[in-house]
């Protein structure tokens, strides 16, 4: 797992890219489909952080936002972002049939 360069997330899943635009605006992008990402936006100030899960972008560039979470402290925002990144990662892995996420393993013991 890649090590995060942020202060509140230690690691994020392989297959994701962390883009730090500045200390208040960070995105984690799913490499297999860059229209899926989680955005952390703290540009509105302390205790006004938002975490926005994006599950796609249409042809006009409009993002499919699945319910932004806002009015969060900085630490809470990072906790929510990490939870969403791992949830999306696990869901995508399961839908793609990856054994790590489906419980299907070839353990010939």
Buried (B, 14 or more C-beta within 10 A) or exposed (E): EEEBEBEBBEEBBEBBEBEBEEEBEBBBBBEEEEEBBBBBBBEEEEEBBBBBBBBEBEEEEEBEEEEEBEEBEBEBBBBBBBBBBBEBBBEBBEEEEBEEBEEEEEEEE
